[in-house]
Amino acid sequence: MFDEYLRTFRQPDTIHAICEDYRAAASIDLVHDNADLNKKIQCPLLVLSSEKGPFHRMYNVPQTWQERAIRAQGKAMPTGHFLPEQMPQELMQEIITFMSA
């Protein structure tokens, strides 16, 4: 299931890109977030988080997005960090239901 992750994580460029993404999250992304604090996302959002992932332990992910959008719905799913790989059918059903509404 994780063969592609293992293959790509062995590439120096992949590791560099991952590090750059985390660096941005701790720097410029915060600046951009602060600039948009008085705005709400206008399109409907489906927010699915991993119940056993790191963010779920720190804060309520769906609630956070409900505060940032005019319409956000979602839930924590009983998975770890790799939600699509761990629950592909359930994830697809959530997306289909959301897109059909």
Biopython code that builds the backbone (N, CA, C, O; Angstrom):
import numpy as np
from Bio.PDB.StructureBuilder import StructureBuilder

atoms = [
    (1, "MET", "N", (0.816, -1.187, 0.000)),
    (1, "MET", "CA", (0.000, 0.000, 0.000)),
    (1, "MET", "C", (0.868, 1.262, 0.000)),
    (1, "MET", "O", (0.504, 2.257, -0.628)),
    (2, "PHE", "N", (1.980, 1.235, 0.678)),
    (2, "PHE", "CA", (2.801, 2.427, 0.813)),
    (2, "PHE", "C", (4.054, 2.365, -0.061)),
    (2, "PHE", "O", (4.996, 3.127, 0.152)),
    (3, "ASP", "N", (4.068, 1.476, -1.028)),
    (3, "ASP", "CA", (5.246, 1.317, -1.890)),
    (3, "ASP", "C", (5.629, 2.608, -2.604)),
    (3, "ASP", "O", (6.811, 2.931, -2.723)),
    (4, "GLU", "N", (4.626, 3.346, -3.079)),
    (4, "GLU", "CA", (4.926, 4.591, -3.804)),
    (4, "GLU", "C", (5.512, 5.642, -2.872)),
    (4, "GLU", "O", (6.403, 6.392, -3.269)),
    (5, "TYR", "N", (5.023, 5.703, -1.640)),
    (5, "TYR", "CA", (5.628, 6.619, -0.663)),
    (5, "TYR", "C", (7.085, 6.243, -0.428)),
    (5, "TYR", "O", (7.965, 7.103, -0.453)),
    (6, "LEU", "N", (7.335, 4.976, -0.202)),
    (6, "LEU", "CA", (8.711, 4.536, 0.046)),
    (6, "LEU", "C", (9.607, 4.838, -1.145)),
    (6, "LEU", "O", (10.745, 5.278, -0.982)),
    (7, "ARG", "N", (9.084, 4.599, -2.344)),
    (7, "ARG", "CA", (9.877, 4.866, -3.550)),
    (7, "ARG", "C", (10.220, 6.358, -3.644)),
    (7, "ARG", "O", (11.376, 6.717, -3.867)),
    (8, "THR", "N", (9.232, 7.211, -3.477)),
    (8, "THR", "CA", (9.486, 8.642, -3.648)),
    (8, "THR", "C", (10.240, 9.243, -2.471)),
    (8, "THR", "O", (11.010, 10.184, -2.661)),
    (9, "PHE", "N", (10.044, 8.728, -1.265)),
    (9, "PHE", "CA", (10.752, 9.265, -0.103)),
    (9, "PHE", "C", (12.244, 8.940, -0.146)),
    (9, "PHE", "O", (13.017, 9.479, 0.646)),
    (10, "ARG", "N", (12.642, 8.087, -1.037)),
    (10, "ARG", "CA", (14.072, 7.799, -1.207)),
    (10, "ARG", "C", (14.744, 8.806, -2.140)),
    (10, "ARG", "O", (15.964, 8.781, -2.306)),
    (11, "GLN", "N", (13.961, 9.682, -2.744)),
    (11, "GLN", "CA", (14.482, 10.677, -3.683)),
    (11, "GLN", "C", (14.822, 11.966, -2.934)),
    (11, "GLN", "O", (13.965, 12.509, -2.236)),
    (12, "PRO", "N", (16.036, 12.460, -3.061)),
    (12, "PRO", "CA", (16.410, 13.702, -2.376)),
    (12, "PRO", "C", (15.487, 14.876, -2.695)),
    (12, "PRO", "O", (15.186, 15.681, -1.813)),
    (13, "ASP", "N", (15.036, 14.983, -3.944)),
    (13, "ASP", "CA", (14.142, 16.091, -4.302)),
    (13, "ASP", "C", (12.809, 16.005, -3.566)),
    (13, "ASP", "O", (12.228, 17.030, -3.208)),
    (14, "THR", "N", (12.334, 14.810, -3.344)),
    (14, "THR", "CA", (11.083, 14.636, -2.604)),
    (14, "THR", "C", (11.254, 15.088, -1.164)),
    (14, "THR", "O", (10.414, 15.817, -0.637)),
    (15, "ILE", "N", (12.324, 14.667, -0.531)),
    (15, "ILE", "CA", (12.576, 15.060, 0.856)),
    (15, "ILE", "C", (12.745, 16.578, 0.952)),
    (15, "ILE", "O", (12.258, 17.201, 1.895)),
    (16, "HIS", "N", (13.434, 17.166, -0.023)),
    (16, "HIS", "CA", (13.592, 18.619, -0.039)),
    (16, "HIS", "C", (12.225, 19.310, -0.135)),
    (16, "HIS", "O", (11.968, 20.276, 0.583)),
    (17, "ALA", "N", (11.361, 18.822, -1.011)),
    (17, "ALA", "CA", (10.033, 19.422, -1.184)),
    (17, "ALA", "C", (9.202, 19.295, 0.086)),
    (17, "ALA", "O", (8.502, 20.234, 0.464)),
    (18, "ILE", "N", (9.271, 18.155, 0.742)),
    (18, "ILE", "CA", (8.535, 17.961, 2.000)),
    (18, "ILE", "C", (9.039, 18.941, 3.057)),
    (18, "ILE", "O", (8.245, 19.556, 3.769)),
    (19, "CYS", "N", (10.333, 19.082, 3.154)),
    (19, "CYS", "CA", (10.907, 20.026, 4.128)),
    (19, "CYS", "C", (10.493, 21.461, 3.811)),
    (19, "CYS", "O", (10.211, 22.238, 4.723)),
    (20, "GLU", "N", (10.454, 21.817, 2.537)),
    (20, "GLU", "CA", (10.031, 23.159, 2.147)),
    (20, "GLU", "C", (8.564, 23.393, 2.502)),
    (20, "GLU", "O", (8.193, 24.495, 2.908)),
    (21, "ASP", "N", (7.737, 22.377, 2.353)),
    (21, "ASP", "CA", (6.321, 22.502, 2.712)),
    (21, "ASP", "C", (6.172, 22.757, 4.216)),
    (21, "ASP", "O", (5.406, 23.628, 4.628)),
    (22, "TYR", "N", (6.897, 22.007, 5.017)),
    (22, "TYR", "CA", (6.855, 22.218, 6.470)),
    (22, "TYR", "C", (7.444, 23.580, 6.846)),
    (22, "TYR", "O", (6.938, 24.240, 7.753)),
    (23, "ARG", "N", (8.502, 24.003, 6.160)),
    (23, "ARG", "CA", (9.087, 25.312, 6.431)),
    (23, "ARG", "C", (8.073, 26.411, 6.145)),
    (23, "ARG", "O", (7.924, 27.347, 6.931)),
    (24, "ALA", "N", (7.381, 26.294, 5.021)),
    (24, "ALA", "CA", (6.376, 27.305, 4.674)),
    (24, "ALA", "C", (5.253, 27.332, 5.704)),
    (24, "ALA", "O", (4.758, 28.405, 6.048)),
    (25, "ALA", "N", (4.850, 26.177, 6.195)),
    (25, "ALA", "CA", (3.770, 26.111, 7.193)),
    (25, "ALA", "C", (4.147, 26.845, 8.473)),
    (25, "ALA", "O", (3.277, 27.345, 9.186)),
    (26, "ALA", "N", (5.424, 26.908, 8.759)),
    (26, "ALA", "CA", (5.891, 27.571, 9.989)),
    (26, "ALA", "C", (6.360, 29.000, 9.735)),
    (26, "ALA", "O", (6.875, 29.653, 10.643)),
    (27, "SER", "N", (6.187, 29.491, 8.511)),
    (27, "SER", "CA", (6.660, 30.847, 8.215)),
    (27, "SER", "C", (5.658, 31.586, 7.337)),
    (27, "SER", "O", (4.708, 32.171, 7.857)),
    (28, "ILE", "N", (5.843, 31.576, 6.043)),
    (28, "ILE", "CA", (5.033, 32.397, 5.140)),
    (28, "ILE", "C", (3.555, 32.029, 5.181)),
    (28, "ILE", "O", (2.709, 32.906, 5.005)),
    (29, "ASP", "N", (3.221, 30.773, 5.406)),
    (29, "ASP", "CA", (1.807, 30.398, 5.505)),
    (29, "ASP", "C", (1.129, 31.129, 6.657)),
    (29, "ASP", "O", (-0.039, 31.503, 6.549)),
    (30, "LEU", "N", (1.839, 31.336, 7.742)),
    (30, "LEU", "CA", (1.280, 32.059, 8.888)),
    (30, "LEU", "C", (1.016, 33.518, 8.527)),
    (30, "LEU", "O", (0.013, 34.091, 8.951)),
    (31, "VAL", "N", (1.901, 34.112, 7.755)),
    (31, "VAL", "CA", (1.715, 35.485, 7.297)),
    (31, "VAL", "C", (0.467, 35.570, 6.418)),
    (31, "VAL", "O", (-0.355, 36.472, 6.578)),
    (32, "HIS", "N", (0.338, 34.636, 5.501)),
    (32, "HIS", "CA", (-0.830, 34.617, 4.609)),
    (32, "HIS", "C", (-2.113, 34.374, 5.401)),
    (32, "HIS", "O", (-3.132, 35.012, 5.136)),
    (33, "ASP", "N", (-2.074, 33.470, 6.359)),
    (33, "ASP", "CA", (-3.253, 33.213, 7.194)),
    (33, "ASP", "C", (-3.677, 34.472, 7.936)),
    (33, "ASP", "O", (-4.862, 34.803, 7.965)),
    (34, "ASN", "N", (-2.733, 35.169, 8.527)),
    (34, "ASN", "CA", (-3.051, 36.402, 9.262)),
    (34, "ASN", "C", (-3.652, 37.454, 8.348)),
    (34, "ASN", "O", (-4.550, 38.190, 8.760)),
    (35, "ALA", "N", (-3.178, 37.536, 7.130)),
    (35, "ALA", "CA", (-3.704, 38.528, 6.184)),
    (35, "ALA", "C", (-5.151, 38.243, 5.805)),
    (35, "ALA", "O", (-5.876, 39.152, 5.402)),
    (36, "ASP", "N", (-5.575, 36.997, 5.930)),
    (36, "ASP", "CA", (-6.923, 36.600, 5.524)),
    (36, "ASP", "C", (-7.871, 36.337, 6.687)),
    (36, "ASP", "O", (-8.980, 35.847, 6.472)),
    (37, "LEU", "N", (-7.467, 36.649, 7.902)),
    (37, "LEU", "CA", (-8.288, 36.314, 9.071)),
    (37, "LEU", "C", (-9.685, 36.927, 9.041)),
    (37, "LEU", "O", (-10.612, 36.356, 9.615)),
    (38, "ASN", "N", (-9.855, 38.057, 8.396)),
    (38, "ASN", "CA", (-11.164, 38.696, 8.362)),
    (38, "ASN", "C", (-12.017, 38.237, 7.182)),
    (38, "ASN", "O", (-13.111, 38.761, 6.973)),
    (39, "LYS", "N", (-11.532, 37.269, 6.410)),
    (39, "LYS", "CA", (-12.252, 36.749, 5.244)),
    (39, "LYS", "C", (-12.722, 35.328, 5.521)),
    (39, "LYS", "O", (-12.102, 34.593, 6.289)),
    (40, "LYS", "N", (-13.827, 34.954, 4.884)),
    (40, "LYS", "CA", (-14.311, 33.578, 4.980)),
    (40, "LYS", "C", (-14.271, 32.949, 3.592)),
    (40, "LYS", "O", (-14.576, 33.600, 2.593)),
    (41, "ILE", "N", (-13.898, 31.696, 3.546)),
    (41, "ILE", "CA", (-13.906, 30.944, 2.290)),
    (41, "ILE", "C", (-15.353, 30.853, 1.830)),
    (41, "ILE", "O", (-16.236, 30.507, 2.615)),
    (42, "GLN", "N", (-15.595, 31.159, 0.566)),
    (42, "GLN", "CA", (-16.954, 31.273, 0.064)),
    (42, "GLN", "C", (-17.541, 29.979, -0.490)),
    (42, "GLN", "O", (-18.762, 29.837, -0.542)),
    (43, "CYS", "N", (-16.722, 29.059, -0.893)),
    (43, "CYS", "CA", (-17.250, 27.814, -1.462)),
    (43, "CYS", "C", (-17.463, 26.777, -0.355)),
    (43, "CYS", "O", (-16.797, 26.827, 0.679)),
    (44, "PRO", "N", (-18.384, 25.844, -0.568)),
    (44, "PRO", "CA", (-18.581, 24.777, 0.419)),
    (44, "PRO", "C", (-17.316, 23.928, 0.562)),
    (44, "PRO", "O", (-16.621, 23.660, -0.418)),
    (45, "LEU", "N", (-17.030, 23.513, 1.791)),
    (45, "LEU", "CA", (-15.848, 22.694, 2.068)),
    (45, "LEU", "C", (-16.242, 21.369, 2.689)),
    (45, "LEU", "O", (-17.133, 21.301, 3.536)),
    (46, "LEU", "N", (-15.572, 20.330, 2.261)),
    (46, "LEU", "CA", (-15.650, 19.031, 2.931)),
    (46, "LEU", "C", (-14.346, 18.875, 3.683)),
    (46, "LEU", "O", (-13.270, 18.863, 3.085)),
    (47, "VAL", "N", (-14.444, 18.756, 4.999)),
    (47, "VAL", "CA", (-13.266, 18.687, 5.851)),
    (47, "VAL", "C", (-13.230, 17.311, 6.509)),
    (47, "VAL", "O", (-14.037, 17.011, 7.388)),
    (48, "LEU", "N", (-12.300, 16.491, 6.081)),
    (48, "LEU", "CA", (-12.127, 15.163, 6.667)),
    (48, "LEU", "C", (-10.733, 15.096, 7.266)),
    (48, "LEU", "O", (-9.740, 15.382, 6.597)),
    (49, "SER", "N", (-10.674, 14.724, 8.508)),
    (49, "SER", "CA", (-9.381, 14.645, 9.181)),
    (49, "SER", "C", (-9.166, 13.230, 9.693)),
    (49, "SER", "O", (-10.087, 12.416, 9.741)),
    (50, "SER", "N", (-7.936, 12.964, 10.070)),
    (50, "SER", "CA", (-7.564, 11.643, 10.581)),
    (50, "SER", "C", (-7.626, 11.650, 12.101)),
    (50, "SER", "O", (-6.869, 12.361, 12.762)),
    (51, "GLU", "N", (-8.521, 10.863, 12.636)),
    (51, "GLU", "CA", (-8.730, 10.802, 14.090)),
    (51, "GLU", "C", (-7.461, 10.446, 14.851)),
    (51, "GLU", "O", (-7.239, 10.923, 15.965)),
    (52, "LYS", "N", (-6.632, 9.608, 14.245)),
    (52, "LYS", "CA", (-5.404, 9.170, 14.910)),
    (52, "LYS", "C", (-4.179, 9.932, 14.403)),
    (52, "LYS", "O", (-3.043, 9.571, 14.711)),
    (53, "GLY", "N", (-4.422, 10.987, 13.625)),
    (53, "GLY", "CA", (-3.331, 11.798, 13.102)),
    (53, "GLY", "C", (-2.923, 12.871, 14.099)),
    (53, "GLY", "O", (-3.607, 13.075, 15.102)),
    (54, "PRO", "N", (-1.827, 13.552, 13.840)),
    (54, "PRO", "CA", (-1.305, 14.534, 14.804)),
    (54, "PRO", "C", (-2.194, 15.758, 14.993)),
    (54, "PRO", "O", (-2.275, 16.282, 16.104)),
    (55, "PHE", "N", (-2.860, 16.227, 13.948)),
    (55, "PHE", "CA", (-3.648, 17.451, 14.071)),
    (55, "PHE", "C", (-4.889, 17.255, 14.921)),
    (55, "PHE", "O", (-5.304, 18.163, 15.642)),
    (56, "HIS", "N", (-5.476, 16.089, 14.839)),
    (56, "HIS", "CA", (-6.696, 15.819, 15.610)),
    (56, "HIS", "C", (-6.436, 15.897, 17.114)),
    (56, "HIS", "O", (-7.320, 16.257, 17.891)),
    (57, "ARG", "N", (-5.225, 15.560, 17.507)),
    (57, "ARG", "CA", (-4.879, 15.629, 18.934)),
    (57, "ARG", "C", (-4.682, 17.072, 19.401)),
    (57, "ARG", "O", (-4.823, 17.363, 20.589)),
    (58, "MET", "N", (-4.359, 17.970, 18.476)),
    (58, "MET", "CA", (-4.074, 19.353, 18.842)),
    (58, "MET", "C", (-5.318, 20.241, 18.812)),
    (58, "MET", "O", (-5.442, 21.155, 19.627)),
    (59, "TYR", "N", (-6.228, 19.986, 17.892)),
    (59, "TYR", "CA", (-7.417, 20.828, 17.788)),
    (59, "TYR", "C", (-8.503, 20.116, 16.997)),
    (59, "TYR", "O", (-8.259, 19.093, 16.357)),
    (60, "ASN", "N", (-9.710, 20.678, 17.052)),
    (60, "ASN", "CA", (-10.850, 20.138, 16.335)),
    (60, "ASN", "C", (-10.787, 20.642, 14.898)),
    (60, "ASN", "O", (-11.150, 21.786, 14.624)),
    (61, "VAL", "N", (-10.336, 19.809, 13.999)),
    (61, "VAL", "CA", (-10.096, 20.221, 12.620)),
    (61, "VAL", "C", (-11.376, 20.697, 11.930)),
    (61, "VAL", "O", (-11.376, 21.793, 11.369)),
    (62, "PRO", "N", (-12.476, 19.918, 11.945)),
    (62, "PRO", "CA", (-13.695, 20.417, 11.291)),
    (62, "PRO", "C", (-14.183, 21.747, 11.872)),
    (62, "PRO", "O", (-14.596, 22.630, 11.120)),
    (63, "GLN", "N", (-14.143, 21.899, 13.174)),
    (63, "GLN", "CA", (-14.590, 23.144, 13.801)),
    (63, "GLN", "C", (-13.723, 24.324, 13.353)),
    (63, "GLN", "O", (-14.238, 25.414, 13.103)),
    (64, "THR", "N", (-12.439, 24.110, 13.255)),
    (64, "THR", "CA", (-11.534, 25.168, 12.809)),
    (64, "THR", "C", (-11.944, 25.663, 11.425)),
    (64, "THR", "O", (-11.986, 26.871, 11.191)),
    (65, "TRP", "N", (-12.245, 24.749, 10.507)),
    (65, "TRP", "CA", (-12.639, 25.150, 9.161)),
    (65, "TRP", "C", (-14.040, 25.743, 9.134)),
    (65, "TRP", "O", (-14.328, 26.600, 8.299)),
    (66, "GLN", "N", (-14.915, 25.305, 10.030)),
    (66, "GLN", "CA", (-16.247, 25.915, 10.115)),
    (66, "GLN", "C", (-16.146, 27.389, 10.492)),
    (66, "GLN", "O", (-16.977, 28.199, 10.082)),
    (67, "GLU", "N", (-15.142, 27.730, 11.263)),
    (67, "GLU", "CA", (-14.921, 29.127, 11.639)),
    (67, "GLU", "C", (-14.330, 29.952, 10.487)),
    (67, "GLU", "O", (-14.429, 31.178, 10.485)),
    (68, "ARG", "N", (-13.720, 29.278, 9.518)),
    (68, "ARG", "CA", (-13.031, 29.972, 8.424)),
    (68, "ARG", "C", (-13.801, 29.974, 7.111)),
    (68, "ARG", "O", (-13.345, 30.571, 6.137)),
    (69, "ALA", "N", (-14.966, 29.315, 7.062)),
    (69, "ALA", "CA", (-15.722, 29.208, 5.816)),
    (69, "ALA", "C", (-17.198, 29.487, 6.076)),
    (69, "ALA", "O", (-17.688, 29.353, 7.197)),
    (70, "ILE", "N", (-17.894, 29.881, 5.008)),
    (70, "ILE", "CA", (-19.324, 30.122, 5.177)),
    (70, "ILE", "C", (-20.092, 28.813, 5.315)),
    (70, "ILE", "O", (-21.159, 28.770, 5.928)),
    (71, "ARG", "N", (-19.537, 27.742, 4.738)),
    (71, "ARG", "CA", (-20.170, 26.432, 4.885)),
    (71, "ARG", "C", (-19.109, 25.337, 4.834)),
    (71, "ARG", "O", (-18.545, 25.045, 3.780)),
    (72, "ALA", "N", (-18.855, 24.749, 5.974)),
    (72, "ALA", "CA", (-17.895, 23.639, 6.048)),
    (72, "ALA", "C", (-18.547, 22.513, 6.824)),
    (72, "ALA", "O", (-19.154, 22.727, 7.873)),
    (73, "GLN", "N", (-18.412, 21.333, 6.300)),
    (73, "GLN", "CA", (-18.924, 20.157, 6.992)),
    (73, "GLN", "C", (-17.861, 19.077, 6.938)),
    (73, "GLN", "O", (-17.006, 19.075, 6.053)),
    (74, "GLY", "N", (-17.921, 18.175, 7.876)),
    (74, "GLY", "CA", (-16.946, 17.100, 7.874)),
    (74, "GLY", "C", (-16.888, 16.401, 9.200)),
    (74, "GLY", "O", (-17.745, 16.574, 10.067)),
    (75, "LYS", "N", (-15.848, 15.601, 9.334)),
    (75, "LYS", "CA", (-15.694, 14.811, 10.548)),
    (75, "LYS", "C", (-14.289, 14.220, 10.591)),
    (75, "LYS", "O", (-13.548, 14.228, 9.609)),
    (76, "ALA", "N", (-13.965, 13.718, 11.750)),
    (76, "ALA", "CA", (-12.726, 12.957, 11.904)),
    (76, "ALA", "C", (-13.027, 11.506, 11.553)),
    (76, "ALA", "O", (-14.031, 10.945, 11.992)),
    (77, "MET", "N", (-12.164, 10.920, 10.774)),
    (77, "MET", "CA", (-12.343, 9.521, 10.379)),
    (77, "MET", "C", (-11.333, 8.664, 11.151)),
    (77, "MET", "O", (-10.245, 9.135, 11.483)),
    (78, "PRO", "N", (-11.690, 7.414, 11.434)),
    (78, "PRO", "CA", (-10.835, 6.559, 12.273)),
    (78, "PRO", "C", (-9.611, 6.021, 11.541)),
    (78, "PRO", "O", (-9.487, 4.818, 11.310)),
    (79, "THR", "N", (-8.708, 6.934, 11.180)),
    (79, "THR", "CA", (-7.492, 6.554, 10.464)),
    (79, "THR", "C", (-6.299, 7.263, 11.077)),
    (79, "THR", "O", (-6.431, 8.091, 11.978)),
    (80, "GLY", "N", (-5.146, 6.916, 10.567)),
    (80, "GLY", "CA", (-3.927, 7.620, 10.922)),
    (80, "GLY", "C", (-3.629, 8.674, 9.876)),
    (80, "GLY", "O", (-4.544, 9.208, 9.248)),
    (81, "HIS", "N", (-2.377, 8.972, 9.687)),
    (81, "HIS", "CA", (-1.936, 10.057, 8.811)),
    (81, "HIS", "C", (-2.331, 9.849, 7.350)),
    (81, "HIS", "O", (-2.582, 10.827, 6.645)),
    (82, "PHE", "N", (-2.394, 8.614, 6.881)),
    (82, "PHE", "CA", (-2.612, 8.318, 5.466)),
    (82, "PHE", "C", (-4.073, 7.960, 5.201)),
    (82, "PHE", "O", (-4.373, 6.832, 4.808)),
    (83, "LEU", "N", (-4.969, 8.898, 5.411)),
    (83, "LEU", "CA", (-6.409, 8.670, 5.285)),
    (83, "LEU", "C", (-6.797, 8.040, 3.939)),
    (83, "LEU", "O", (-7.497, 7.027, 3.951)),
    (84, "PRO", "N", (-6.390, 8.570, 2.793)),
    (84, "PRO", "CA", (-6.824, 7.972, 1.518)),
    (84, "PRO", "C", (-6.387, 6.525, 1.337)),
    (84, "PRO", "O", (-7.107, 5.719, 0.748)),
    (85, "GLU", "N", (-5.211, 6.205, 1.842)),
    (85, "GLU", "CA", (-4.710, 4.847, 1.689)),
    (85, "GLU", "C", (-5.357, 3.893, 2.687)),
    (85, "GLU", "O", (-5.508, 2.707, 2.395)),
    (86, "GLN", "N", (-5.735, 4.387, 3.846)),
    (86, "GLN", "CA", (-6.273, 3.536, 4.897)),
    (86, "GLN", "C", (-7.780, 3.322, 4.786)),
    (86, "GLN", "O", (-8.294, 2.294, 5.228)),
    (87, "MET", "N", (-8.493, 4.287, 4.196)),
    (87, "MET", "CA", (-9.946, 4.170, 4.076)),
    (87, "MET", "C", (-10.411, 4.667, 2.699)),
    (87, "MET", "O", (-11.223, 5.590, 2.632)),
    (88, "PRO", "N", (-9.924, 4.087, 1.615)),
    (88, "PRO", "CA", (-10.260, 4.625, 0.290)),
    (88, "PRO", "C", (-11.753, 4.576, -0.038)),
    (88, "PRO", "O", (-12.288, 5.544, -0.579)),
    (89, "GLN", "N", (-12.432, 3.482, 0.272)),
    (89, "GLN", "CA", (-13.853, 3.380, -0.054)),
    (89, "GLN", "C", (-14.682, 4.361, 0.773)),
    (89, "GLN", "O", (-15.582, 5.015, 0.245)),
    (90, "GLU", "N", (-14.382, 4.463, 2.054)),
    (90, "GLU", "CA", (-15.117, 5.373, 2.925)),
    (90, "GLU", "C", (-14.890, 6.825, 2.517)),
    (90, "GLU", "O", (-15.815, 7.637, 2.520)),
    (91, "LEU", "N", (-13.649, 7.136, 2.167)),
    (91, "LEU", "CA", (-13.320, 8.476, 1.713)),
    (91, "LEU", "C", (-14.083, 8.803, 0.433)),
    (91, "LEU", "O", (-14.660, 9.883, 0.308)),
    (92, "MET", "N", (-14.085, 7.884, -0.501)),
    (92, "MET", "CA", (-14.795, 8.112, -1.763)),
    (92, "MET", "C", (-16.286, 8.322, -1.511)),
    (92, "MET", "O", (-16.906, 9.169, -2.155)),
    (93, "GLN", "N", (-16.862, 7.568, -0.592)),
    (93, "GLN", "CA", (-18.280, 7.737, -0.287)),
    (93, "GLN", "C", (-18.559, 9.120, 0.307)),
    (93, "GLN", "O", (-19.568, 9.743, -0.023)),
    (94, "GLU", "N", (-17.682, 9.595, 1.168)),
    (94, "GLU", "CA", (-17.833, 10.934, 1.741)),
    (94, "GLU", "C", (-17.780, 11.999, 0.641)),
    (94, "GLU", "O", (-18.564, 12.948, 0.651)),
    (95, "ILE", "N", (-16.866, 11.836, -0.289)),
    (95, "ILE", "CA", (-16.735, 12.796, -1.389)),
    (95, "ILE", "C", (-17.965, 12.764, -2.296)),
    (95, "ILE", "O", (-18.492, 13.812, -2.670)),
    (96, "ILE", "N", (-18.419, 11.568, -2.645)),
    (96, "ILE", "CA", (-19.596, 11.434, -3.501)),
    (96, "ILE", "C", (-20.815, 12.070, -2.833)),
    (96, "ILE", "O", (-21.563, 12.807, -3.475)),
    (97, "THR", "N", (-21.011, 11.788, -1.561)),
    (97, "THR", "CA", (-22.150, 12.357, -0.836)),
    (97, "THR", "C", (-22.064, 13.878, -0.826)),
    (97, "THR", "O", (-23.058, 14.562, -1.070)),
    (98, "PHE", "N", (-20.888, 14.403, -0.546)),
    (98, "PHE", "CA", (-20.690, 15.857, -0.508)),
    (98, "PHE", "C", (-20.955, 16.485, -1.877)),
    (98, "PHE", "O", (-21.646, 17.499, -1.971)),
    (99, "MET", "N", (-20.415, 15.894, -2.923)),
    (99, "MET", "CA", (-20.557, 16.456, -4.262)),
    (99, "MET", "C", (-21.982, 16.325, -4.805)),
    (99, "MET", "O", (-22.383, 17.077, -5.693)),
    (100, "SER", "N", (-22.734, 15.379, -4.277)),
    (100, "SER", "CA", (-24.111, 15.161, -4.716)),
    (100, "SER", "C", (-25.108, 16.095, -4.050)),
    (100, "SER", "O", (-26.245, 16.222, -4.505)),
    (101, "ALA", "N", (-24.688, 16.747, -2.972)),
    (101, "ALA", "CA", (-25.622, 17.599, -2.212)),
    (101, "ALA", "C", (-25.907, 18.893, -2.930)),
    (101, "ALA", "O", (-26.670, 19.721, -2.430)),
]
sb = StructureBuilder()
sb.init_structure("model")
sb.init_model(0)
sb.init_chain("A")
sb.init_seg("    ")
for serial, (resi, resn, name, xyz) in enumerate(atoms, 1):
    if name == "N":
        sb.init_residue(resn, " ", resi, " ")
    sb.init_atom(name, np.array(xyz, "f"), 0.0, 1.0, " ", f" {name:<3s}", serial, name[0])
structure = sb.get_structure()
